[in-house]
């Protein structure tokens, strides 16, 4: 019997969207969050020719130490239009920073972020989060949890986190500048094609940093166990 050939690795770029969590402002006006940014599972990618690829993200690769460490210090930008972020374009694109390693939360990964250029973010209608990262693909199809996939994502390394118009995975994908959340039903991800309609709320009213901190402190003054509105160290 002939030995089986080793799976072929292919290095590619992926951009996946996933929900944002709750947010708060500090007294300097910076926006803090610890959102979910990616998950274990099979993600669908719509190809330019109309085809669909289903790529498996296994826990051993999503939560791999090197992958989680690669989140730290990566820029938060607006849209993926700039492509890969490097020293040559980062200062033109950056509006915030990932301030921690990724860490596991069930089948998801969260990380701490801070948005510094809050005025620029408020000036756009986008409120959803999407990772840009490189990876190696094992081009070997199979079945996972009863679902077919075409390839396995490995060696995942984060390049940036983008604020985008439409998330392409997850159930809640709203950056809470206004403290409100919305839900979307489409859990598909796409590298080339947006697959959900624009769900930015038209009735949302964003608080100023001062108004939000005052409201939080007023609430916590009547609930001492809740603490203050200062960011956690």
C-alpha positions as CSV (number, residue, x, y, z in Angstrom):
1,X,0.0,0.0,0.0
2,X,1.4,3.4,-1.0
3,X,2.0,5.9,1.8
4,X,-0.5,8.8,1.9
5,X,0.8,12.1,0.7
6,X,1.2,14.8,3.4
7,X,-1.5,17.5,3.3
8,X,-0.5,20.5,1.2
9,X,-0.1,23.9,3.0
10,X,-1.2,27.0,1.2
11,X,-0.6,30.5,2.8
12,X,-3.5,32.9,2.3
13,X,-5.2,35.9,3.8
14,X,-8.6,35.9,5.5
15,X,-10.9,38.6,6.8
16,X,-13.6,37.4,9.2
17,X,-16.3,39.3,11.0
18,X,-17.7,38.6,14.5
19,X,-19.7,40.5,17.1
20,X,-18.5,43.4,19.2
21,X,-19.1,43.3,23.0
22,X,-20.2,46.1,25.4
23,X,-18.0,49.2,25.5
24,X,-17.3,52.2,27.7
25,X,-15.5,55.5,27.6
26,X,-12.8,56.6,30.1
27,X,-12.6,60.1,31.3
28,X,-10.1,61.0,28.5
29,X,-12.7,60.0,26.0
30,X,-11.0,56.8,24.8
31,X,-13.4,53.9,24.0
32,X,-12.6,50.5,25.6
33,X,-14.0,47.1,24.7
34,X,-13.3,43.4,25.1
35,X,-15.1,42.0,22.0
36,X,-15.4,38.6,20.6
37,X,-13.3,38.7,17.5
38,X,-13.2,35.1,16.1
39,X,-14.6,31.6,16.8
40,X,-14.1,27.9,16.3
41,X,-16.2,26.4,13.5
42,X,-16.7,26.2,9.8
43,X,-16.6,29.6,8.0
44,X,-17.9,30.1,4.5
45,X,-16.0,32.2,2.0
46,X,-17.7,33.4,-1.2
47,X,-15.2,33.3,-4.1
48,X,-15.1,35.8,-7.1
49,X,-16.4,33.1,-9.5
50,X,-19.5,32.6,-7.3
51,X,-18.3,29.5,-5.6
52,X,-18.2,28.9,-1.9
53,X,-15.3,27.5,0.2
54,X,-16.0,26.1,3.7
55,X,-12.9,26.4,5.9
56,X,-12.6,24.7,9.3
57,X,-11.2,26.6,12.3
58,X,-10.3,24.0,15.0
59,X,-9.7,24.8,18.6
60,X,-6.1,23.7,18.5
61,X,-5.4,26.4,15.9
62,X,-7.7,29.1,17.0
63,X,-6.5,28.9,20.6
64,X,-2.8,28.1,19.7
65,X,-0.4,30.1,21.9
66,X,1.4,31.8,19.0
67,X,-1.9,32.8,17.4
68,X,-3.3,34.3,20.6
69,X,-0.1,36.2,21.2
70,X,-0.2,37.7,17.7
71,X,-3.2,39.9,18.7
72,X,-1.2,42.2,21.0
73,X,-0.4,45.6,19.6
74,X,-2.1,45.2,16.3
75,X,-3.9,48.3,14.9
76,X,-7.7,48.9,14.7
77,X,-8.5,50.5,11.4
78,X,-11.6,51.4,9.3
79,X,-12.5,48.9,6.6
80,X,-10.0,46.4,5.0
81,X,-9.4,48.7,2.0
82,X,-5.8,49.3,3.0
83,X,-5.0,45.6,2.8
84,X,-2.1,44.4,4.9
85,X,-1.1,46.9,7.6
86,X,2.7,47.6,7.8
87,X,5.0,50.3,9.1
88,X,4.5,52.1,5.8
89,X,0.7,52.6,6.1
90,X,-0.2,52.2,9.7
91,X,-0.1,55.9,10.7
92,X,-2.5,56.6,7.8
93,X,-5.0,54.0,8.9
94,X,-4.9,53.5,12.7
95,X,-7.8,54.6,14.9
96,X,-7.1,52.3,17.9
97,X,-5.1,49.3,19.2
98,X,-5.5,45.8,20.4
99,X,-4.0,46.0,23.9
100,X,-4.0,42.3,24.9
101,X,-3.3,38.9,23.7
102,X,-6.4,37.0,22.5
103,X,-8.0,34.8,25.2
104,X,-10.4,32.0,25.1
105,X,-14.1,32.5,26.0
106,X,-15.9,29.2,25.4
107,X,-15.6,28.6,21.7
108,X,-14.7,32.3,21.0
109,X,-11.6,34.5,21.2
110,X,-11.8,37.9,22.9
111,X,-9.2,40.6,23.2
112,X,-9.0,44.0,24.8
113,X,-9.1,47.0,22.4
114,X,-9.0,50.8,22.8
115,X,-10.3,53.3,20.2
116,X,-8.3,56.6,20.4
117,X,-9.6,58.5,17.4
118,X,-13.2,58.4,18.6
119,X,-14.3,61.4,16.4
120,X,-13.2,59.6,13.2
121,X,-15.1,56.5,14.2
122,X,-18.2,58.5,15.1
123,X,-18.1,60.2,11.7
124,X,-18.6,56.9,9.8
125,X,-21.8,54.7,9.9
126,X,-19.8,51.5,10.5
127,X,-20.1,49.7,13.8
128,X,-19.0,46.1,13.2
129,X,-15.7,44.3,13.7
130,X,-13.7,42.2,11.3
131,X,-10.3,40.6,11.7
132,X,-7.7,40.6,9.0
133,X,-5.1,37.8,9.3
134,X,-2.8,35.4,7.5
135,X,-2.9,31.6,7.8
136,X,-1.8,28.4,6.3
137,X,-4.5,26.2,4.6
138,X,-4.4,22.4,4.7
139,X,-6.2,21.6,1.5
140,X,-7.8,18.5,2.7
141,X,-11.6,18.2,2.9
142,X,-13.5,16.3,5.6
143,X,-16.4,16.3,8.0
144,X,-16.6,18.1,11.4
145,X,-19.5,17.9,13.7
146,X,-21.6,16.5,10.8
147,X,-20.7,19.4,8.4
148,X,-18.5,19.2,5.4
149,X,-15.5,21.5,4.9
150,X,-13.0,22.0,2.1
151,X,-9.8,22.9,4.0
152,X,-8.4,23.6,7.5
153,X,-7.0,27.0,8.7
154,X,-3.8,26.7,10.6
155,X,-0.9,29.0,11.8
156,X,-3.3,31.9,12.2
157,X,-1.6,35.3,12.7
158,X,-3.4,38.5,13.2
159,X,-2.6,41.7,11.2
160,X,-5.4,44.1,12.1
161,X,-8.9,44.5,13.4
162,X,-11.2,46.6,11.1
163,X,-14.4,48.5,11.8
164,X,-16.6,47.6,8.8
165,X,-20.1,48.1,7.5
166,X,-21.4,44.5,7.6
167,X,-20.3,41.7,9.8
168,X,-20.2,38.3,8.2
169,X,-20.5,35.9,11.2
170,X,-22.0,35.9,14.6
171,X,-25.3,37.0,16.1
172,X,-24.5,40.5,17.4
173,X,-22.1,42.7,15.5
174,X,-22.5,46.2,16.8
175,X,-19.8,48.5,18.2
176,X,-21.7,50.1,21.1
177,X,-20.9,53.7,20.6
178,X,-24.6,54.3,21.5
179,X,-25.0,51.6,24.1
180,X,-27.6,49.7,21.9
181,X,-27.2,46.3,20.4
182,X,-28.8,44.7,17.4
183,X,-29.0,41.1,16.1
184,X,-28.5,39.7,12.7
185,X,-29.3,36.2,11.6
186,X,-26.9,35.5,8.7
187,X,-23.9,33.6,10.1
188,X,-22.0,33.4,6.8
189,X,-18.5,34.8,6.4
190,X,-17.2,36.2,3.1
191,X,-13.8,37.3,1.8
192,X,-15.2,38.9,-1.3
193,X,-18.9,39.5,-1.0
194,X,-21.0,41.2,1.7
195,X,-23.8,38.8,2.6
196,X,-26.0,40.7,5.1
197,X,-27.8,44.0,4.7
198,X,-26.8,47.2,6.3
199,X,-28.1,46.9,9.9
200,X,-26.7,50.2,11.3
201,X,-29.5,51.6,13.5
202,X,-31.0,54.8,12.3
203,X,-32.5,55.6,15.7
204,X,-29.4,55.4,17.8
205,X,-28.1,58.5,19.6
206,X,-24.4,58.4,20.6
207,X,-23.5,59.9,24.0
208,X,-20.5,62.1,24.4
209,X,-17.7,60.5,26.5
210,X,-18.5,62.9,29.4
211,X,-22.3,62.1,29.3
212,X,-21.6,58.3,29.3
213,X,-19.1,58.5,32.1
214,X,-21.5,60.6,34.1
215,X,-24.4,58.2,33.5
216,X,-22.3,55.2,34.5
217,X,-21.0,56.9,37.7
218,X,-24.6,58.0,38.6
219,X,-25.8,54.4,38.2
220,X,-22.8,53.0,40.2
221,X,-23.3,55.6,42.9
222,X,-26.6,54.0,43.6
223,X,-25.1,50.5,43.3
224,X,-21.8,50.6,45.2
225,X,-20.9,47.0,44.2
226,X,-20.7,48.0,40.6
227,X,-17.6,50.1,41.1
228,X,-16.5,53.2,39.1
229,X,-16.4,54.0,35.4
230,X,-12.6,53.9,35.2
231,X,-11.1,51.3,32.9
232,X,-9.8,48.1,34.5
233,X,-6.1,47.8,35.0
